[in-house]
Amino acid sequence: MTTMVRDDHCEAAEAAAAPEVPEAVMADVLEIGITPAMSGLPVRACVSGEIDFHNAAALREILLIALTSHRCTLLVDMRSVTFCDCAGLNALLTARLAALRAGRSLRVTAASRPVERLFRLTATRSLLT
């Protein structure tokens, strides 16, 4: 399992050419790109790959760091997430609770089919969007 953190825009990350990596290796990769807040705009997190028990803690920590270091709303783009289980959902809900306690908000602005399905099955969509 690999967790990568980038400090860039989601669009730039998607446009960048990825090196040739066997598909079996790529299946375990979780990438999180953070675009810092500027001039009162929200900070953005772009998440891609699989989120499960093995890497959900890393997602939670990165979201918490983004919330505390930028002190503004956090928008999370999950349109490129290929798998998300309850550990990933727990990471999002924990970060949301921390944001609320600090007087901020966390919102998922885009979600892939697996993420939307998880939100629907757990009735948590309204908490995160």
PARO-312331 format. One record per residue: residue in one letter; residue number from 0; x, y, z of N, C-alpha, C in turn. Coordinates in Angstrom, 2 decimals, always signed. Example, Ala and Ser with C-alpha at 12.3 -4.5 7.8 and 13.67 -1.06 7.14 Angstrom:
BEGIN
residuo = A; num = 0; n_east = +13.19; n_north = -5.69; n_up = +7.80; ca_east = +12.30; ca_north = -4.50; ca_up = +7.80; c_east = +13.20; c_north = -3.30; c_up = +7.80
residuo = S; num = 1; n_east = +12.85; n_north = -2.25; n_up = +7.08; ca_east = +13.67; ca_north = -1.06; ca_up = +7.14; c_east = +12.90; c_north = +0.03; c_up = +7.87
# end
This chain:
BEGIN
residuo = M; num = 0; n_east = +0.84; n_north = -1.17; n_up = +0.00; ca_east = +0.00; ca_north = +0.00; ca_up = +0.00; c_east = +0.88; c_north = +1.23; c_up = +0.00
residuo = T; num = 1; n_east = +0.49; n_north = +2.21; n_up = -0.78; ca_east = +1.23; ca_north = +3.45; ca_up = -0.88; c_east = +0.27; c_north = +4.61; c_up = -0.71
residuo = T; num = 2; n_east = +0.66; n_north = +5.59; n_up = +0.06; ca_east = -0.12; ca_north = +6.81; ca_up = +0.20; c_east = +0.76; c_north = +7.95; c_up = -0.26
residuo = M; num = 3; n_east = +0.27; n_north = +8.73; n_up = -1.20; ca_east = +1.03; ca_north = +9.85; ca_up = -1.73; c_east = +0.27; c_north = +11.13; c_up = -1.43
residuo = V; num = 4; n_east = +0.98; n_north = +12.16; n_up = -1.04; ca_east = +0.38; ca_north = +13.46; ca_up = -0.80; c_east = +1.03; c_north = +14.46; c_up = -1.74
residuo = R; num = 5; n_east = +0.20; n_north = +15.19; n_up = -2.44; ca_east = +0.70; ca_north = +16.21; ca_up = -3.35; c_east = +0.15; c_north = +17.55; c_up = -2.91
residuo = D; num = 6; n_east = +0.85; n_north = +18.59; n_up = -3.22; ca_east = +0.40; ca_north = +19.94; ca_up = -2.93; c_east = +0.19; c_north = +20.65; c_up = -4.26
residuo = D; num = 7; n_east = -0.95; n_north = +20.34; n_up = -4.93; ca_east = -1.20; ca_north = +20.88; ca_up = -6.26; c_east = -2.69; c_north = +20.90; c_up = -6.54
residuo = H; num = 8; n_east = -3.05; n_north = +21.22; n_up = -7.76; ca_east = -4.45; ca_north = +21.26; ca_up = -8.18; c_east = -4.87; c_north = +19.89; c_up = -8.69
residuo = C; num = 9; n_east = -6.14; n_north = +19.54; n_up = -8.50; ca_east = -6.68; ca_north = +18.27; ca_up = -8.98; c_east = -6.51; c_north = +18.14; c_up = -10.49
residuo = E; num = 10; n_east = -6.80; n_north = +19.21; n_up = -11.20; ca_east = -6.74; ca_north = +19.16; ca_up = -12.65; c_east = -5.31; c_north = +18.89; c_up = -13.12
residuo = A; num = 11; n_east = -4.35; n_north = +19.52; n_up = -12.48; ca_east = -2.95; ca_north = +19.32; ca_up = -12.86; c_east = -2.52; c_north = +17.90; c_up = -12.57
residuo = A; num = 12; n_east = -3.00; n_north = +17.34; n_up = -11.49; ca_east = -2.63; ca_north = +15.97; ca_up = -11.13; c_east = -3.19; c_north = +14.98; c_up = -12.14
residuo = E; num = 13; n_east = -4.41; n_north = +15.23; n_up = -12.60; ca_east = -5.02; ca_north = +14.33; ca_up = -13.57; c_east = -4.33; c_north = +14.44; c_up = -14.93
residuo = A; num = 14; n_east = -3.85; n_north = +15.62; n_up = -15.25; ca_east = -3.23; ca_north = +15.84; ca_up = -16.55; c_east = -1.80; c_north = +15.31; c_up = -16.61
residuo = A; num = 15; n_east = -1.16; n_north = +15.18; n_up = -15.46; ca_east = +0.23; ca_north = +14.72; ca_up = -15.44; c_east = +0.31; c_north = +13.27; c_up = -15.89
residuo = A; num = 16; n_east = +1.31; n_north = +12.96; n_up = -16.68; ca_east = +1.49; ca_north = +11.60; ca_up = -17.16; c_east = +2.07; c_north = +10.74; c_up = -16.04
residuo = A; num = 17; n_east = +1.42; n_north = +9.63; n_up = -15.78; ca_east = +1.89; ca_north = +8.71; ca_up = -14.73; c_east = +2.89; c_north = +7.73; c_up = -15.32
residuo = P; num = 18; n_east = +3.91; n_north = +7.35; n_up = -14.55; ca_east = +4.87; ca_north = +6.37; ca_up = -15.04; c_east = +4.19; c_north = +5.01; c_up = -15.19
residuo = E; num = 19; n_east = +4.78; n_north = +4.16; n_up = -16.02; ca_east = +4.25; ca_north = +2.81; ca_up = -16.22; c_east = +4.40; c_north = +2.02; c_up = -14.92
residuo = V; num = 20; n_east = +3.27; n_north = +1.66; n_up = -14.32; ca_east = +3.26; ca_north = +0.88; ca_up = -13.09; c_east = +2.27; c_north = -0.25; c_up = -13.30
residuo = P; num = 21; n_east = +2.63; n_north = -1.47; n_up = -12.93; ca_east = +1.69; ca_north = -2.58; ca_up = -13.10; c_east = +0.36; c_north = -2.29; c_up = -12.39
residuo = E; num = 22; n_east = -0.74; n_north = -2.72; n_up = -12.98; ca_east = -2.06; ca_north = -2.45; ca_up = -12.45; c_east = -2.23; c_north = -2.97; c_up = -11.03
residuo = A; num = 23; n_east = -1.64; n_north = -4.11; n_up = -10.71; ca_east = -1.76; ca_north = -4.68; ca_up = -9.37; c_east = -1.15; c_north = -3.76; c_up = -8.33
residuo = V; num = 24; n_east = -0.09; n_north = -3.06; n_up = -8.68; ca_east = +0.55; ca_north = -2.13; ca_up = -7.74; c_east = -0.30; c_north = -0.88; c_up = -7.59
residuo = M; num = 25; n_east = -0.84; n_north = -0.37; n_up = -8.68; ca_east = -1.64; ca_north = +0.85; ca_up = -8.65; c_east = -2.92; c_north = +0.69; c_up = -7.84
residuo = A; num = 26; n_east = -3.42; n_north = -0.54; n_up = -7.71; ca_east = -4.67; ca_north = -0.77; ca_up = -6.99; c_east = -4.57; c_north = -0.36; c_up = -5.53
residuo = D; num = 27; n_east = -3.38; n_north = -0.38; n_up = -4.95; ca_east = -3.20; ca_north = -0.05; ca_up = -3.54; c_east = -2.81; c_north = +1.39; c_up = -3.30
residuo = V; num = 28; n_east = -2.77; n_north = +2.20; n_up = -4.32; ca_east = -2.29; ca_north = +3.57; ca_up = -4.18; c_east = -3.44; c_north = +4.51; c_up = -3.80
residuo = L; num = 29; n_east = -3.19; n_north = +5.32; n_up = -2.77; ca_east = -4.10; ca_north = +6.39; ca_up = -2.40; c_east = -3.32; c_north = +7.68; c_up = -2.57
residuo = E; num = 30; n_east = -3.85; n_north = +8.57; n_up = -3.37; ca_east = -3.21; ca_north = +9.86; ca_up = -3.59; c_east = -4.11; c_north = +10.97; c_up = -3.07
residuo = I; num = 31; n_east = -3.50; n_north = +11.92; n_up = -2.38; ca_east = -4.24; ca_north = +13.04; ca_up = -1.83; c_east = -3.48; c_north = +14.31; c_up = -2.20
residuo = G; num = 32; n_east = -4.10; n_north = +15.13; n_up = -3.00; ca_east = -3.49; ca_north = +16.40; ca_up = -3.37; c_east = -4.17; c_north = +17.53; c_up = -2.63
residuo = I; num = 33; n_east = -3.38; n_north = +18.42; n_up = -2.04; ca_east = -3.93; ca_north = +19.56; ca_up = -1.29; c_east = -3.59; c_north = +20.84; c_up = -2.03
residuo = T; num = 34; n_east = -4.61; n_north = +21.63; n_up = -2.30; ca_east = -4.42; ca_north = +22.95; ca_up = -2.90; c_east = -4.69; c_north = +23.96; c_up = -1.79
residuo = P; num = 35; n_east = -3.66; n_north = +24.66; n_up = -1.35; ca_east = -3.82; ca_north = +25.60; ca_up = -0.23; c_east = -4.83; c_north = +26.71; c_up = -0.53
residuo = A; num = 36; n_east = -5.43; n_north = +27.20; n_up = +0.53; ca_east = -6.38; ca_north = +28.30; ca_up = +0.42; c_east = -5.64; c_north = +29.59; c_up = +0.08
residuo = M; num = 37; n_east = -6.27; n_north = +30.41; n_up = -0.77; ca_east = -5.70; ca_north = +31.70; ca_up = -1.12; c_east = -6.79; c_north = +32.75; c_up = -1.09
residuo = S; num = 38; n_east = -6.52; n_north = +33.88; n_up = -0.52; ca_east = -7.42; ca_north = +35.04; ca_up = -0.52; c_east = -8.83; c_north = +34.70; c_up = -0.06
residuo = G; num = 39; n_east = -8.95; n_north = +33.98; n_up = +1.03; ca_east = -10.25; ca_north = +33.66; ca_up = +1.58; c_east = -10.98; c_north = +32.53; c_up = +0.90
residuo = L; num = 40; n_east = -10.37; n_north = +31.92; n_up = -0.11; ca_east = -10.99; ca_north = +30.78; ca_up = -0.78; c_east = -10.76; c_north = +29.51; c_up = +0.04
residuo = P; num = 41; n_east = -11.60; n_north = +28.49; n_up = -0.12; ca_east = -11.42; ca_north = +27.25; ca_up = +0.64; c_east = -10.19; c_north = +26.48; c_up = +0.19
residuo = V; num = 42; n_east = -9.69; n_north = +25.64; n_up = +1.08; ca_east = -8.62; ca_north = +24.71; ca_up = +0.73; c_east = -9.29; c_north = +23.51; c_up = +0.05
residuo = R; num = 43; n_east = -8.61; n_north = +22.93; n_up = -0.92; ca_east = -9.17; ca_north = +21.80; ca_up = -1.67; c_east = -8.30; c_north = +20.56; c_up = -1.50
residuo = A; num = 44; n_east = -8.97; n_north = +19.43; n_up = -1.33; ca_east = -8.28; ca_north = +18.14; ca_up = -1.28; c_east = -8.81; c_north = +17.30; c_up = -2.42
residuo = C; num = 45; n_east = -7.92; n_north = +16.75; n_up = -3.22; ca_east = -8.29; ca_north = +15.88; ca_up = -4.33; c_east = -7.81; c_north = +14.48; c_up = -3.98
residuo = V; num = 46; n_east = -8.74; n_north = +13.55; n_up = -3.84; ca_east = -8.42; ca_north = +12.19; ca_up = -3.40; c_east = -8.67; c_north = +11.23; c_up = -4.55
residuo = S; num = 47; n_east = -7.72; n_north = +10.31; n_up = -4.76; ca_east = -7.90; ca_north = +9.29; ca_up = -5.79; c_east = -7.34; c_north = +7.96; c_up = -5.31
residuo = G; num = 48; n_east = -7.84; n_north = +6.89; n_up = -5.89; ca_east = -7.39; ca_north = +5.55; ca_up = -5.53; c_east = -8.36; c_north = +4.85; c_up = -4.60
residuo = E; num = 49; n_east = -7.85; n_north = +3.93; n_up = -3.81; ca_east = -8.66; ca_north = +3.14; ca_up = -2.90; c_east = -8.47; c_north = +3.61; c_up = -1.46
residuo = I; num = 50; n_east = -9.58; n_north = +3.70; n_up = -0.73; ca_east = -9.53; ca_north = +4.06; ca_up = +0.68; c_east = -10.09; c_north = +2.87; c_up = +1.45
residuo = D; num = 51; n_east = -9.25; n_north = +2.31; n_up = +2.32; ca_east = -9.68; ca_north = +1.17; ca_up = +3.12; c_east = -9.05; c_north = +1.23; c_up = +4.50
residuo = F; num = 52; n_east = -9.20; n_north = +0.17; n_up = +5.26; ca_east = -8.69; ca_north = +0.09; ca_up = +6.62; c_east = -7.20; c_north = +0.41; c_up = +6.71
residuo = H; num = 53; n_east = -6.45; n_north = +0.03; n_up = +5.70; ca_east = -5.00; ca_north = +0.19; ca_up = +5.73; c_east = -4.52; c_north = +1.62; c_up = +5.52
residuo = N; num = 54; n_east = -5.30; n_north = +2.45; n_up = +4.86; ca_east = -4.82; ca_north = +3.81; ca_up = +4.60; c_east = -5.81; c_north = +4.91; c_up = +5.00
residuo = A; num = 55; n_east = -6.94; n_north = +4.55; n_up = +5.60; ca_east = -7.92; ca_north = +5.56; ca_up = +6.01; c_east = -7.35; c_north = +6.50; c_up = +7.08
residuo = A; num = 56; n_east = -6.49; n_north = +5.98; n_up = +7.94; ca_east = -5.88; ca_north = +6.84; ca_up = +8.98; c_east = -5.04; c_north = +7.94; c_up = +8.33
residuo = A; num = 57; n_east = -4.35; n_north = +7.62; n_up = +7.25; ca_east = -3.55; ca_north = +8.62; ca_up = +6.55; c_east = -4.46; c_north = +9.69; c_up = +5.96
residuo = L; num = 58; n_east = -5.59; n_north = +9.29; n_up = +5.37; ca_east = -6.54; ca_north = +10.26; ca_up = +4.84; c_east = -7.04; c_north = +11.17; c_up = +5.95
residuo = R; num = 59; n_east = -7.44; n_north = +10.59; n_up = +7.07; ca_east = -7.94; ca_north = +11.37; ca_up = +8.20; c_east = -6.89; c_north = +12.39; c_up = +8.66
residuo = E; num = 60; n_east = -5.67; n_north = +11.95; n_up = +8.84; ca_east = -4.61; ca_north = +12.85; ca_up = +9.33; c_east = -4.34; c_north = +13.99; c_up = +8.35
residuo = I; num = 61; n_east = -4.31; n_north = +13.69; n_up = +7.07; ca_east = -4.05; ca_north = +14.73; ca_up = +6.07; c_east = -5.19; c_north = +15.74; c_up = +6.03
residuo = L; num = 62; n_east = -6.42; n_north = +15.27; n_up = +6.12; ca_east = -7.55; ca_north = +16.19; ca_up = +6.14; c_east = -7.52; c_north = +17.07; c_up = +7.40
residuo = L; num = 63; n_east = -7.18; n_north = +16.48; n_up = +8.53; ca_east = -7.09; ca_north = +17.24; ca_up = +9.78; c_east = -5.98; c_north = +18.29; c_up = +9.71
residuo = I; num = 64; n_east = -4.86; n_north = +17.92; n_up = +9.14; ca_east = -3.75; ca_north = +18.87; ca_up = +8.98; c_east = -4.17; c_north = +20.02; c_up = +8.06
residuo = A; num = 65; n_east = -4.85; n_north = +19.69; n_up = +6.97; ca_east = -5.32; ca_north = +20.73; ca_up = +6.05; c_east = -6.29; c_north = +21.68; c_up = +6.74
residuo = L; num = 66; n_east = -7.16; n_north = +21.14; n_up = +7.57; ca_east = -8.12; ca_north = +21.98; ca_up = +8.29; c_east = -7.43; c_north = +22.90; c_up = +9.29
residuo = T; num = 67; n_east = -6.49; n_north = +22.37; n_up = +10.04; ca_east = -5.85; ca_north = +23.19; ca_up = +11.07; c_east = -4.82; c_north = +24.17; c_up = +10.51
residuo = S; num = 68; n_east = -4.14; n_north = +23.80; n_up = +9.46; ca_east = -3.11; ca_north = +24.69; ca_up = +8.94; c_east = -3.68; c_north = +25.78; c_up = +8.05
residuo = H; num = 69; n_east = -4.83; n_north = +25.58; n_up = +7.46; ca_east = -5.39; ca_north = +26.60; ca_up = +6.57; c_east = -6.55; c_north = +27.36; c_up = +7.19
residuo = R; num = 70; n_east = -7.13; n_north = +26.84; n_up = +8.24; ca_east = -8.17; ca_north = +27.53; ca_up = +9.01; c_east = -9.32; c_north = +28.07; c_up = +8.17
residuo = C; num = 71; n_east = -9.81; n_north = +27.23; n_up = +7.25; ca_east = -10.95; ca_north = +27.63; ca_up = +6.43; c_east = -11.72; c_north = +26.37; c_up = +6.01
residuo = T; num = 72; n_east = -12.72; n_north = +26.55; n_up = +5.18; ca_east = -13.51; ca_north = +25.44; ca_up = +4.67; c_east = -12.63; c_north = +24.50; c_up = +3.87
residuo = L; num = 73; n_east = -12.90; n_north = +23.20; n_up = +3.99; ca_east = -12.17; ca_north = +22.18; ca_up = +3.23; c_east = -13.14; c_north = +21.52; c_up = +2.26
residuo = L; num = 74; n_east = -12.82; n_north = +21.60; n_up = +0.98; ca_east = -13.62; ca_north = +20.96; ca_up = -0.07; c_east = -12.87; c_north = +19.72; c_up = -0.53
residuo = V; num = 75; n_east = -13.55; n_north = +18.58; n_up = -0.53; ca_east = -12.91; ca_north = +17.31; ca_up = -0.86; c_east = -13.49; c_north = +16.77; c_up = -2.16
residuo = D; num = 76; n_east = -12.64; n_north = +16.57; n_up = -3.14; ca_east = -13.02; ca_north = +16.01; ca_up = -4.44; c_east = -12.67; c_north = +14.52; c_up = -4.42
residuo = M; num = 77; n_east = -13.69; n_north = +13.67; n_up = -4.49; ca_east = -13.48; ca_north = +12.22; ca_up = -4.43; c_east = -13.94; c_north = +11.53; c_up = -5.72
residuo = R; num = 78; n_east = -13.98; n_north = +12.26; n_up = -6.82; ca_east = -14.47; ca_north = +11.69; ca_up = -8.07; c_east = -13.56; c_north = +10.59; c_up = -8.61
residuo = S; num = 79; n_east = -12.30; n_north = +10.55; n_up = -8.18; ca_east = -11.35; ca_north = +9.54; ca_up = -8.67; c_east = -11.10; c_north = +8.43; c_up = -7.66
residuo = V; num = 80; n_east = -11.94; n_north = +8.31; n_up = -6.65; ca_east = -11.82; ca_north = +7.24; ca_up = -5.67; c_east = -12.49; c_north = +5.99; c_up = -6.25
residuo = T; num = 81; n_east = -11.74; n_north = +4.91; n_up = -6.34; ca_east = -12.25; ca_north = +3.68; ca_up = -6.95; c_east = -12.87; c_north = +2.72; c_up = -5.93
residuo = F; num = 82; n_east = -12.55; n_north = +2.92; n_up = -4.65; ca_east = -13.10; ca_north = +2.07; ca_up = -3.58; c_east = -13.03; c_north = +2.85; c_up = -2.28
residuo = C; num = 83; n_east = -14.08; n_north = +2.76; n_up = -1.48; ca_east = -14.09; ca_north = +3.40; ca_up = -0.17; c_east = -14.95; c_north = +2.55; c_up = +0.75
residuo = D; num = 84; n_east = -14.37; n_north = +2.11; n_up = +1.87; ca_east = -15.13; ca_north = +1.30; ca_up = +2.82; c_east = -15.48; c_north = +2.15; c_up = +4.04
residuo = C; num = 85; n_east = -16.01; n_north = +1.50; n_up = +5.08; ca_east = -16.46; ca_north = +2.25; ca_up = +6.26; c_east = -15.30; c_north = +2.94; c_up = +6.97
residuo = A; num = 86; n_east = -14.09; n_north = +2.44; n_up = +6.84; ca_east = -12.93; ca_north = +3.12; ca_up = +7.45; c_east = -12.71; c_north = +4.47; c_up = +6.77
residuo = G; num = 87; n_east = -12.86; n_north = +4.52; n_up = +5.46; ca_east = -12.75; ca_north = +5.78; ca_up = +4.74; c_east = -13.86; c_north = +6.74; c_up = +5.12
residuo = L; num = 88; n_east = -15.08; n_north = +6.23; n_up = +5.26; ca_east = -16.20; ca_north = +7.05; ca_up = +5.69; c_east = -15.94; c_north = +7.61; c_up = +7.08
residuo = N; num = 89; n_east = -15.42; n_north = +6.77; n_up = +7.97; ca_east = -15.11; ca_north = +7.22; ca_up = +9.33; c_east = -14.06; c_north = +8.34; c_up = +9.31
residuo = A; num = 90; n_east = -13.07; n_north = +8.23; n_up = +8.42; ca_east = -12.05; ca_north = +9.28; ca_up = +8.30; c_east = -12.70; c_north = +10.60; c_up = +7.90
residuo = L; num = 91; n_east = -13.62; n_north = +10.56; n_up = +6.95; ca_east = -14.32; ca_north = +11.77; ca_up = +6.51; c_east = -15.19; c_north = +12.36; c_up = +7.63
residuo = L; num = 92; n_east = -15.91; n_north = +11.49; n_up = +8.32; ca_east = -16.79; ca_north = +11.97; ca_up = +9.39; c_east = -15.99; c_north = +12.53; c_up = +10.57
residuo = T; num = 93; n_east = -14.85; n_north = +11.94; n_up = +10.87; ca_east = -13.98; ca_north = +12.45; ca_up = +11.94; c_east = -13.45; c_north = +13.83; c_up = +11.58
residuo = A; num = 94; n_east = -13.01; n_north = +13.99; n_up = +10.33; ca_east = -12.51; ca_north = +15.29; ca_up = +9.88; c_east = -13.64; c_north = +16.31; c_up = +9.87
residuo = R; num = 95; n_east = -14.84; n_north = +15.90; n_up = +9.48; ca_east = -16.00; ca_north = +16.81; ca_up = +9.49; c_east = -16.29; c_north = +17.29; c_up = +10.90
residuo = L; num = 96; n_east = -16.28; n_north = +16.38; n_up = +11.85; ca_east = -16.54; ca_north = +16.74; ca_up = +13.25; c_east = -15.48; c_north = +17.72; c_up = +13.76
residuo = A; num = 97; n_east = -14.22; n_north = +17.48; n_up = +13.43; ca_east = -13.15; ca_north = +18.39; ca_up = +13.83; c_east = -13.36; c_north = +19.77; c_up = +13.20
residuo = A; num = 98; n_east = -13.79; n_north = +19.79; n_up = +11.96; ca_east = -14.06; ca_north = +21.07; ca_up = +11.28; c_east = -15.19; c_north = +21.82; c_up = +11.99
residuo = L; num = 99; n_east = -16.27; n_north = +21.12; n_up = +12.32; ca_east = -17.40; ca_north = +21.76; ca_up = +12.99; c_east = -16.98; c_north = +22.31; c_up = +14.35
residuo = R; num = 100; n_east = -16.18; n_north = +21.55; n_up = +15.08; ca_east = -15.72; ca_north = +22.01; ca_up = +16.40; c_east = -14.86; c_north = +23.27; c_up = +16.29
residuo = A; num = 101; n_east = -14.19; n_north = +23.42; n_up = +15.17; ca_east = -13.32; ca_north = +24.58; ca_up = +14.95; c_east = -14.06; c_north = +25.72; c_up = +14.25
residuo = G; num = 102; n_east = -15.36; n_north = +25.56; n_up = +14.02; ca_east = -16.13; ca_north = +26.60; ca_up = +13.37; c_east = -15.94; c_north = +26.64; c_up = +11.86
residuo = R; num = 103; n_east = -15.53; n_north = +25.54; n_up = +11.28; ca_east = -15.31; ca_north = +25.45; ca_up = +9.84; c_east = -16.23; c_north = +24.37; c_up = +9.28
residuo = S; num = 104; n_east = -16.08; n_north = +24.09; n_up = +7.98; ca_east = -16.87; ca_north = +23.01; ca_up = +7.39; c_east = -16.01; c_north = +22.17; c_up = +6.47
residuo = L; num = 105; n_east = -16.45; n_north = +20.96; n_up = +6.25; ca_east = -15.84; ca_north = +20.02; ca_up = +5.30; c_east = -16.96; c_north = +19.53; c_up = +4.42
residuo = R; num = 106; n_east = -16.76; n_north = +19.64; n_up = +3.10; ca_east = -17.77; ca_north = +19.18; ca_up = +2.15; c_east = -17.13; c_north = +18.36; c_up = +1.05
residuo = V; num = 107; n_east = -17.79; n_north = +17.27; n_up = +0.70; ca_east = -17.39; ca_north = +16.49; ca_up = -0.46; c_east = -18.09; c_north = +17.12; c_up = -1.66
residuo = T; num = 108; n_east = -17.29; n_north = +17.64; n_up = -2.60; ca_east = -17.86; ca_north = +18.37; ca_up = -3.73; c_east = -18.12; c_north = +17.48; c_up = -4.94
residuo = A; num = 109; n_east = -17.42; n_north = +16.37; n_up = -5.03; ca_east = -17.61; ca_north = +15.42; ca_up = -6.13; c_east = -17.29; c_north = +14.04; c_up = -5.61
residuo = A; num = 110; n_east = -18.07; n_north = +13.06; n_up = -6.03; ca_east = -17.88; ca_north = +11.69; ca_up = -5.53; c_east = -18.07; c_north = +10.69; c_up = -6.66
residuo = S; num = 111; n_east = -17.25; n_north = +9.67; n_up = -6.64; ca_east = -17.36; ca_north = +8.58; ca_up = -7.62; c_east = -18.57; c_north = +7.71; c_up = -7.27
residuo = R; num = 112; n_east = -18.89; n_north = +6.79; n_up = -8.15; ca_east = -20.03; ca_north = +5.88; ca_up = -7.89; c_east = -19.85; c_north = +5.09; c_up = -6.61
residuo = P; num = 113; n_east = -18.65; n_north = +4.51; n_up = -6.34; ca_east = -18.49; ca_north = +3.77; ca_up = -5.08; c_east = -18.69; c_north = +4.65; c_up = -3.84
residuo = V; num = 114; n_east = -18.24; n_north = +5.88; n_up = -3.90; ca_east = -18.40; ca_north = +6.79; ca_up = -2.77; c_east = -19.86; c_north = +7.18; c_up = -2.61
residuo = E; num = 115; n_east = -20.53; n_north = +7.51; n_up = -3.71; ca_east = -21.96; ca_north = +7.84; ca_up = -3.66; c_east = -22.77; c_north = +6.68; c_up = -3.10
residuo = R; num = 116; n_east = -22.41; n_north = +5.46; n_up = -3.51; ca_east = -23.12; ca_north = +4.28; ca_up = -3.01; c_east = -22.94; c_north = +4.15; c_up = -1.50
residuo = L; num = 117; n_east = -21.72; n_north = +4.35; n_up = -1.01; ca_east = -21.46; ca_north = +4.28; ca_up = +0.42; c_east = -22.26; c_north = +5.35; c_up = +1.17
residuo = F; num = 118; n_east = -22.31; n_north = +6.56; n_up = +0.65; ca_east = -23.09; ca_north = +7.62; ca_up = +1.28; c_east = -24.57; c_north = +7.26; c_up = +1.32
residuo = R; num = 119; n_east = -25.07; n_north = +6.69; n_up = +0.23; ca_east = -26.48; ca_north = +6.32; ca_up = +0.16; c_east = -26.81; c_north = +5.20; c_up = +1.15
residuo = L; num = 120; n_east = -25.96; n_north = +4.17; n_up = +1.19; ca_east = -26.21; ca_north = +3.02; ca_up = +2.08; c_east = -26.14; c_north = +3.39; c_up = +3.55
residuo = T; num = 121; n_east = -25.33; n_north = +4.38; n_up = +3.88; ca_east = -25.14; ca_north = +4.77; ca_up = +5.28; c_east = -25.92; c_north = +6.04; c_up = +5.66
residuo = A; num = 122; n_east = -26.65; n_north = +6.58; n_up = +4.72; ca_east = -27.44; ca_north = +7.80; ca_up = +4.94; c_east = -26.58; c_north = +8.94; c_up = +5.49
residuo = T; num = 123; n_east = -25.38; n_north = +9.09; n_up = +4.95; ca_east = -24.46; ca_north = +10.14; ca_up = +5.41; c_east = -24.24; c_north = +11.22; c_up = +4.36
residuo = R; num = 124; n_east = -24.85; n_north = +11.08; n_up = +3.21; ca_east = -24.63; ca_north = +12.06; ca_up = +2.14; c_east = -24.91; c_north = +13.48; c_up = +2.58
residuo = S; num = 125; n_east = -25.99; n_north = +13.70; n_up = +3.30; ca_east = -26.36; ca_north = +15.06; ca_up = +3.71; c_east = -25.36; c_north = +15.65; c_up = +4.70
residuo = L; num = 126; n_east = -24.62; n_north = +14.81; n_up = +5.40; ca_east = -23.61; ca_north = +15.30; ca_up = +6.34; c_east = -22.36; c_north = +15.80; c_up = +5.64
residuo = L; num = 127; n_east = -22.10; n_north = +15.26; n_up = +4.46; ca_east = -20.83; ca_north = +15.52; ca_up = +3.80; c_east = -20.94; c_north = +16.33; c_up = +2.52
residuo = T; num = 128; n_east = -22.15; n_north = +16.65; n_up = +2.08; ca_east = -22.27; ca_north = +17.43; ca_up = +0.83; c_east = -23.02; c_north = +18.71; c_up = +1.07
# end
